């Protein structure tokens, strides 16, 4: 498939608006609008160019070509998107692939199979607590703020892992 048949360049408002503006103003409606554009106006291949730096893919099988090309294919993040997050010095804020891998390496022990299996009982206990909260809410017709609930759930998991690691290091160095 040639590049000209794969990429379509719609001359519409999407190409004139920044990603931020589209996301803030259009939110989920943008996806439907892009799909409509695919079908009605601009479809000449599996990819539609939304802006000079963004594309929308209509062929789900083609996603592996873009996002899973193999272990030796390095991809840098989009600088503008990372900059917008304001986390340039964090693991997720590394634009260059090699820097991201170097920063991410420090987290590998926390995501090993052994580590995750060891932590599973704690997570299951907290899931039971969440289930209790949902049951009470259902019985009393109370509204549960899922954002706050999941934030508390995930924060507690991270803090617990950090404190366990900290305690292990203190005992090891005594």
N, C-alpha and C positions, 0 to 999 in steps of 0.2 A: 504494500500500500504506500503510495507516495505521500509526501508531506502535504501536498496541496489537496489531496482527497481526505486526509485525516483532520486537518485544521480548517475550521470555518471562521471567518472574522465578521461577526455581526456589527453593523454600523448602527448600534442602538445606544440607549442611555447607559447600559451596563459598562460599555467601554469608556464612558465619560465620567463615571462616578468612581470614587475610590472605594476600596473594599470596605473600609470602615463605615462610610456613609451608607453603602448598600446594606451592610449588616445591621446598622442601627435603624435605618428607615424601613427596610423591606423585611428584615428577619427571615422567617420561614417562607414568606411569599415569594422570595427570590428563586427558590428551588422550583416552584411551580411555574414561574415565569420563564426560567431557563428551559424547562421541559417543553413548554409551549413553543418557545423559540426554536427548539430542536425540531419539533414536529411540523410547525407551520411555515417558518420563514428561512431558517439558516442551515438546515441540515444538509450537509454534503459529505459527512463522514462521522466517525464515532466521537469526535472531539469538537467542541465549540469553544473558541477563544472568547473569554468574557472581558478580560483586560489584557494589555500586553504581557502581564506576568501571571495570569490565571486562566485556567481552562476548566471546562466542565465535560465530564466523560459520560456518554450515554451507553456505552458497551461495557458492562460490568466485567466481562472476561478480559478486557483490555487493561483493567486496573492493575493486574499483576505485572504487566509490562512496565507500568510507571512506578509502582510502589514496591515491588518485590523482584528487582532484577537480579539479585544474587548477592552473596556475601562480599564480593570484591568490588561492588559498585558503590562508590561513595557519593552521598548527596548532601549538599549544604542546605541549611535552612534559609528561608527568605528573610533577609536582614530587616526589612520594614516590619514584618510581623513580629519578629523577636524584639525589635526596638520598641514596638508599641506595648509590649508586655512589661517593659521596664525591669527585666530580670537578666541583663546582659552578663552578670558575673555568676549566675547560677548554672546548674547542670543543664537545665532546659533552655538557658539563654545563649548557649554556645552556637554560633552560626556555622563554623567550620566543623565538618564531620569528625576529623581526628581529635579536635579539642573536646567535642561532646563525648566521644568514646573515652577519652582520658578522664574527664570529670565523672562520667557514669560508672567507671571502673570501681570507684570507692563504694558504690551501692550494691555491687554484685553479691557480696556475702549475704545481704539481707533478702535477696531474691533467689537464693539457691533452693533446690528442692528440699533439702534437710531443714533449712531455716523456716521455710514456709510450713512444712509439716509440723515442726515443733511449735509454731505459733497458732496452728489451726484450732486447738481447743479454746484458746482465748477468744478468737474470732467467733467461734460457734457460740460461746457464752454471751457475747455482745449481740449476736444475731438473735438469740433467744430473748434478750431484753428488748430489742427492736420489735420482735413479734408480739411481746406483751403490750408494748405501747400501741401498736396497730390494733390489737384486739380490744383494748380499753377504748380507744378512739372510735372504733366501729360500734361498740356497744353503747357509747354515750353520744354518738353523732358529733364528736368534737373534731375540729379541723387540726391536722398535724402539719406543721411547717416542715416539709421534707428537706428543704435546703439546710435549715438549722440542725435537723436531726442527723442528716448524713455528714454534715460538717463536724458535728460532735463525735460521731462514730469514727470517722476517719482520723480525726485529730487524736482521739484516745488511742487508736492503734499505733500511730506514729510515735506518740509520747511513750507508750508502754515499751515499744521496741527500743527507743533511745535510752530509756532508763535502765532496761535490762542490760544493754550493751555497756552503759556507763558503770553499772554495778559490777559487771564481769571484769571490766578493766581495772577498777579500783581494787578488787580482791586479788587480781592477778599481780598487781604491782606492790602489794604489801609485803 
